[in-house]
């Protein structure tokens, strides 16, 4: 079991797991070398070999202008199309009747402190039962964040920190609160007009949104030709920048977590040109070469009169 400090603010909760609570109430910074730390590392290695106990459906959506991006399943992963310069936010959902903490990273950097570590040792966001949170930027203080936006590798936040080995990936690892009983929280429901039954409104909306995104993704993958675009150059792949400052208040709380992750969600994002290269999207029809068309030109085709334009 692990007791960790968490931050809470304006409906959003932030879990800080950077220190271990020791017997007697003392605290040890995670960077210090002690026997307790060695034992913790051994326990972490042992747990990493254990299967993850998954609950469903933990979900993460990438939102641009408030709308979730279409997801394209391919190569055993989920992909979304990035648009250079667009700000985005992450919508993270807890489907359980207990609180969960989520270690959330973008481009391999923790969204709270920009550190690189294991998910267990990472600072985490806390989500109340059946709730969702929106994370729209890098948390730079207890009252401010700076927005995520799609940009090039060279302009990315990770590149500025000298940590560009994991660009183009968003990962969320969920941990359940260690509690003997669930919180008495019930999802909001509405009475159905046709069947007289009650169904969770959140589940209906999520199902409808998911179906719509799936249909659009399948249509783009199987459907007719996508629009012809001017792709980025080969060295201009998608990454996440550190943008404008926005207010985002947080504060600390304490929480005990189960050691084993409940779920992990990973999303890859790329510009359209890279999605073509990976085979995630079908290649657009090539444009006709203008010079070849001109070489096929003939002087006479039909001896009749000139047609009306």
C-alpha positions, -999 to +999 in steps of 0.1 A: +000+000+000+012+035-007+001+068+009+006+097-014-001+134-014-026+147-038-036+181-051-072+192-055-087+222-071-119+234-087-132+199-092-098+187-103-076+167-080-039+162-084-019+134-068+017+140-058+035+107-054+071+120-053+078+110-017+074+078+003+057+079+037+080+061+062+072+044+095+068+071+122+055+097+098+088+107+082+092+114+045+120+105+021+126+123-012+125+098-040+161+108-051+177+096-018+194+062-017+183+040+012+175+004+019+138+013+019+142+026-016+160-005-028+132-027-013+107-005-031+125-009-064+126-047-060+088-046-053+082-025-083+102-049-105+082-078-091+049-061-098+059-052-133+060-089-141+024-093-129-005-089-153-024-057-152-059-060-137-081-042-161-114-025-156-135-012-184-140+013-198-113+037-187-111+062-215-090+091-227-101+114-255-081+141-273-102+172-277-097+200-301-121+230-298-141+208-274-146+180-299-129+145-296-106+136-325-115+106-346-095+075-335-080+051-360-072+016-347-041+002-365-009-017-358-023-027-325-026+009-313-050+039-314-040+069-336-054+104-339-046+130-365-028+161-352-032+195-368-002+218-364-008+248-342-041+235-327-045+236-289-058+204-274-069+190-241-073+155-226-106+142-213-100+114-188-129+092-175-132+071-143-159+045-147-156+031-112-175+037-079-142+045-062-117+072-067-088+066-091-054+083-096-041+086-131-004+090-141-007+111-173+022+117-196+025+135-229+056+129-251+071+108-222+068+138-197+045+138-167+019+165-172+023+177-136+060+181-132+075+171-166+096+144-149+103+109-164+097+080-141+077+048-137+039+053-136+039+042-099+064+068-089+048+096-110+027+124-098-009+117-106-043+133-112-072+122-090-106+115-104-138+112-083-161+082-088-179+081-122-164+115-131-142+130-159-115+156-158-101+178-185-063+184-185-055+212-210-018+219-203+014+214-184+009+223-147+036+249-140+025+260-105-003+255-080-024+281-098-013+280-135-009+257-164+004+262-200-017+249-229-009+218-249-007+224-287+004+204-316+037+215-331+070+201-346+096+181-328+120+211-329+095+234-312+082+208-286+084+212-249+102+179-246+129+190-271+134+222-251+141+201-220+164+178-240+141+148-237+128+140-272+130+102-271+092+096-267+075+122-288+041+116-303+025+095-275+000+101-248-002+076-219-026+073-189-021+046-162-049+043-137-046+032-101-076+024-078-079+039-044-073+012-017-107+012+001-127-015+018-160-004+002-171+017-028-183+052-023-221+053-024-221+072-057-246+063-085-243+077-121-269+102-131-298+085-149-327+094-170-360+076-175-363+062-211-395+073-229-399+041-250-390+013-227-397+030-193-363+019-181-335+040-166-302+042-183-271+061-173-270+094-192-233+094-193-231+059-208-256+068-235-237+099-245-204+082-244-217+053-265-232+077-290-200+097-293-179+065-295-201+051-323-200+083-343-162+085-340-159+048-350-181+053-380-162+083-391-129+065-386-140+034-406-154+056-433-120+074-436-101+041-435-123+022-459-141+050-475-135+070-506-105+089-512-094+114-486-087+150-497-053+157-512-032+177-488+003+191-488+022+169-464+048+181-439+084+174-448+098+141-436+115+157-406+084+176-394+066+151-372+040+160-345+049+168-309+034+189-281+045+224-273+041+245-241+018+273-250-001+302-234-007+304-196-042+296-182-055+296-146-056+261-131-059+260-093-048+228-074-042+217-038-030+187-019-049+157-004-038+122+008-047+089-008-038+052-004-036+034-038-036-002-048-002-012-061-013-029-093-025-007-122-062-010-130-057+000-167-034+017-192-045+037-222-020+048-249-028+071-279-004+079-307-008+111-326+008+121-359+002+146-388-016+132-417+015+126-438+029+103-412-004+085-409-002+078-446+034+064-442+023+042-413-006+028-433-031+041-407-048+061-434-051+052-471-028+071-494-045+099-514-048+096-551-017+112-567-023+143-587-018+140-624+016+152-636+010+185-655+039+180-679+028+144-688-007+157-695+008+183-719+029+157-736-002+138-744-018+168-761-030+164-798-039+190-824-070+174-838-097+152-823-130+158-840-136+175-874-170+189-863-179+223-852-166+241-821-187+232-790-203+258-768-184+262-735 
